[in-house]
Amino acid sequence: MAQVCAIGLLLGAAPAFSQTTSTTATSEDGQLTVTDTRTEVPTDLRPTRQLSLQSLRGRAAFGQPPELRIDGEAMRLAPGARIRDEQNLLVLSGQLVGRSLAINYTTDAYGLVKDVWLLRADELDRQWPRTREEATTWRFDPLQNTWIKP
């Protein structure tokens, strides 16, 4: 198995670079070739996610689905709940069992957790309300994509 690493210039983002890693495997008889290519984009070039303004910040401890604890309070995931990872890809709740992660989340009319965003380091740096009371008194700044305390 051979590994080839290439570094290329991203269009419109000079001098930042992405790194592309390709792994190629060929069967012993030379018949089958499989190539796996992955490109990593530097964190400063990732687009800013638009988290819901109705979402709250919390720390979730994931139990057996649909159970979880957010800031120590027992809660449940709604049927069809969407959990998005740091790259904004959907994650199954079973993959998170036993993990404790910083999140933003929304709830439905029944108090079930409907949407969950697993937070990246840059998102953790932004202020975000942890309770409904904070959300009603704080002001959202769309240019900075953060909440401001009064």
C-alpha beads as a LAMMPS data file, in Angstrom:
LAMMPS data file: protein, C-alpha beads

150 atoms
149 bonds

1 atom types
1 bond types

-500.0 500.0 xlo xhi
-500.0 500.0 ylo yhi
-500.0 500.0 zlo zhi

Masses

1 110.0

Atoms # bond

1 1 1 0.000 0.000 0.000
2 1 1 1.402 3.371 -0.993
3 1 1 0.527 6.737 0.482
4 1 1 0.748 9.931 -1.450
5 1 1 0.378 13.345 0.181
6 1 1 -0.089 16.478 -1.859
7 1 1 -0.483 20.069 -0.752
8 1 1 -2.461 22.383 -3.015
9 1 1 -3.452 26.017 -3.021
10 1 1 -7.130 26.688 -2.337
11 1 1 -8.686 29.006 -4.871
12 1 1 -9.333 32.467 -3.526
13 1 1 -7.779 31.725 -0.159
14 1 1 -4.034 32.320 -0.677
15 1 1 -1.771 31.696 1.182
16 1 1 -3.827 29.095 3.122
17 1 1 -3.387 25.474 2.081
18 1 1 -5.403 22.307 2.222
19 1 1 -3.837 18.918 2.589
20 1 1 -5.036 16.054 0.462
21 1 1 -4.132 12.535 1.512
22 1 1 -4.647 9.636 -0.872
23 1 1 -4.277 5.996 0.037
24 1 1 -4.176 3.441 -2.760
25 1 1 -4.302 -0.333 -2.336
26 1 1 -3.939 -2.867 -5.141
27 1 1 -4.688 -6.581 -4.820
28 1 1 -1.818 -9.023 -5.177
29 1 1 -2.977 -10.148 -8.617
30 1 1 -3.115 -6.504 -9.769
31 1 1 -6.825 -6.672 -10.642
32 1 1 -8.446 -4.473 -8.004
33 1 1 -7.358 -0.947 -7.084
34 1 1 -9.058 1.035 -4.307
35 1 1 -8.280 4.709 -3.708
36 1 1 -9.364 6.676 -0.637
37 1 1 -8.885 10.456 -0.923
38 1 1 -9.522 12.882 1.933
39 1 1 -9.030 16.639 1.993
40 1 1 -8.630 18.538 5.227
41 1 1 -9.517 22.227 5.236
42 1 1 -7.806 24.453 7.827
43 1 1 -10.155 25.516 10.622
44 1 1 -9.884 29.204 9.711
45 1 1 -11.357 28.437 6.257
46 1 1 -14.356 26.422 7.428
47 1 1 -17.652 28.243 6.928
48 1 1 -19.379 29.562 10.011
49 1 1 -22.343 27.400 10.934
50 1 1 -25.619 29.187 11.451
51 1 1 -26.807 27.848 14.786
52 1 1 -30.483 28.378 15.516
53 1 1 -31.205 31.542 17.503
54 1 1 -33.668 29.453 19.534
55 1 1 -30.899 27.072 20.589
56 1 1 -29.412 26.996 24.056
57 1 1 -25.896 26.048 25.150
58 1 1 -25.314 23.092 27.426
59 1 1 -23.163 20.102 28.275
60 1 1 -24.741 16.799 27.285
61 1 1 -23.950 13.383 28.706
62 1 1 -25.322 10.839 26.234
63 1 1 -26.856 7.646 27.608
64 1 1 -28.661 4.836 25.816
65 1 1 -30.820 6.484 23.132
66 1 1 -33.053 8.389 23.522
67 1 1 -31.778 9.276 27.016
68 1 1 -29.362 12.128 27.743
69 1 1 -28.576 14.591 30.507
70 1 1 -28.085 18.258 29.690
71 1 1 -26.420 20.226 32.490
72 1 1 -27.479 17.467 34.898
73 1 1 -31.154 17.483 33.864
74 1 1 -32.569 14.222 32.472
75 1 1 -33.988 14.729 28.972
76 1 1 -34.964 12.647 25.947
77 1 1 -34.315 12.972 22.237
78 1 1 -37.421 13.548 20.129
79 1 1 -38.274 10.974 17.466
80 1 1 -36.365 12.109 14.379
81 1 1 -33.973 14.298 16.375
82 1 1 -31.061 15.613 14.316
83 1 1 -27.564 15.548 15.798
84 1 1 -24.874 17.364 13.806
85 1 1 -21.158 16.894 14.461
86 1 1 -18.391 19.487 14.236
87 1 1 -18.358 19.211 10.420
88 1 1 -22.157 19.618 10.338
89 1 1 -22.698 15.983 9.339
90 1 1 -25.516 13.950 10.842
91 1 1 -24.524 11.587 13.672
92 1 1 -26.544 8.719 15.104
93 1 1 -27.299 9.024 18.814
94 1 1 -25.934 5.528 19.427
95 1 1 -22.457 6.719 18.391
96 1 1 -22.387 9.149 21.313
97 1 1 -23.256 6.770 24.177
98 1 1 -21.031 7.426 27.182
99 1 1 -19.656 10.718 25.850
100 1 1 -20.018 14.153 27.441
101 1 1 -19.887 17.024 24.946
102 1 1 -20.544 20.758 24.699
103 1 1 -23.645 21.332 22.572
104 1 1 -26.250 23.782 21.373
105 1 1 -29.758 22.317 21.310
106 1 1 -33.412 23.110 20.672
107 1 1 -36.498 21.491 22.161
108 1 1 -39.960 20.870 20.762
109 1 1 -43.341 21.780 22.305
110 1 1 -43.186 18.629 24.475
111 1 1 -39.749 19.444 25.902
112 1 1 -37.990 16.756 23.850
113 1 1 -34.580 17.616 22.381
114 1 1 -35.121 18.182 18.659
115 1 1 -31.836 19.532 17.237
116 1 1 -28.299 19.116 18.589
117 1 1 -25.076 20.700 17.344
118 1 1 -21.785 19.306 18.705
119 1 1 -19.668 22.428 19.114
120 1 1 -16.255 23.211 17.640
121 1 1 -13.633 25.173 19.598
122 1 1 -14.377 28.412 17.712
123 1 1 -18.093 28.067 18.511
124 1 1 -17.360 27.469 22.196
125 1 1 -15.542 30.812 22.305
126 1 1 -18.755 32.656 21.363
127 1 1 -21.202 33.597 24.118
128 1 1 -24.528 31.803 23.896
129 1 1 -27.479 31.740 26.316
130 1 1 -27.831 28.664 28.529
131 1 1 -31.439 29.333 29.639
132 1 1 -34.634 30.777 28.104
133 1 1 -34.415 33.694 30.557
134 1 1 -30.949 34.616 29.285
135 1 1 -32.147 34.346 25.675
136 1 1 -34.950 36.852 26.322
137 1 1 -32.660 39.434 27.949
138 1 1 -29.536 39.114 25.776
139 1 1 -29.163 40.679 22.321
140 1 1 -27.905 38.778 19.245
141 1 1 -25.213 40.418 17.092
142 1 1 -25.495 38.926 13.567
143 1 1 -22.170 40.432 12.419
144 1 1 -20.213 38.698 15.179
145 1 1 -22.594 35.718 15.236
146 1 1 -22.710 35.849 19.032
147 1 1 -24.955 36.967 21.869
148 1 1 -24.243 40.076 23.951
149 1 1 -25.176 40.394 27.613
150 1 1 -26.966 43.628 28.588

Bonds

1 1 1 2
2 1 2 3
3 1 3 4
4 1 4 5
5 1 5 6
6 1 6 7
7 1 7 8
8 1 8 9
9 1 9 10
10 1 10 11
11 1 11 12
12 1 12 13
13 1 13 14
14 1 14 15
15 1 15 16
16 1 16 17
17 1 17 18
18 1 18 19
19 1 19 20
20 1 20 21
21 1 21 22
22 1 22 23
23 1 23 24
24 1 24 25
25 1 25 26
26 1 26 27
27 1 27 28
28 1 28 29
29 1 29 30
30 1 30 31
31 1 31 32
32 1 32 33
33 1 33 34
34 1 34 35
35 1 35 36
36 1 36 37
37 1 37 38
38 1 38 39
39 1 39 40
40 1 40 41
41 1 41 42
42 1 42 43
43 1 43 44
44 1 44 45
45 1 45 46
46 1 46 47
47 1 47 48
48 1 48 49
49 1 49 50
50 1 50 51
51 1 51 52
52 1 52 53
53 1 53 54
54 1 54 55
55 1 55 56
56 1 56 57
57 1 57 58
58 1 58 59
59 1 59 60
60 1 60 61
61 1 61 62
62 1 62 63
63 1 63 64
64 1 64 65
65 1 65 66
66 1 66 67
67 1 67 68
68 1 68 69
69 1 69 70
70 1 70 71
71 1 71 72
72 1 72 73
73 1 73 74
74 1 74 75
75 1 75 76
76 1 76 77
77 1 77 78
78 1 78 79
79 1 79 80
80 1 80 81
81 1 81 82
82 1 82 83
83 1 83 84
84 1 84 85
85 1 85 86
86 1 86 87
87 1 87 88
88 1 88 89
89 1 89 90
90 1 90 91
91 1 91 92
92 1 92 93
93 1 93 94
94 1 94 95
95 1 95 96
96 1 96 97
97 1 97 98
98 1 98 99
99 1 99 100
100 1 100 101
101 1 101 102
102 1 102 103
103 1 103 104
104 1 104 105
105 1 105 106
106 1 106 107
107 1 107 108
108 1 108 109
109 1 109 110
110 1 110 111
111 1 111 112
112 1 112 113
113 1 113 114
114 1 114 115
115 1 115 116
116 1 116 117
117 1 117 118
118 1 118 119
119 1 119 120
120 1 120 121
121 1 121 122
122 1 122 123
123 1 123 124
124 1 124 125
125 1 125 126
126 1 126 127
127 1 127 128
128 1 128 129
129 1 129 130
130 1 130 131
131 1 131 132
132 1 132 133
133 1 133 134
134 1 134 135
135 1 135 136
136 1 136 137
137 1 137 138
138 1 138 139
139 1 139 140
140 1 140 141
141 1 141 142
142 1 142 143
143 1 143 144
144 1 144 145
145 1 145 146
146 1 146 147
147 1 147 148
148 1 148 149
149 1 149 150
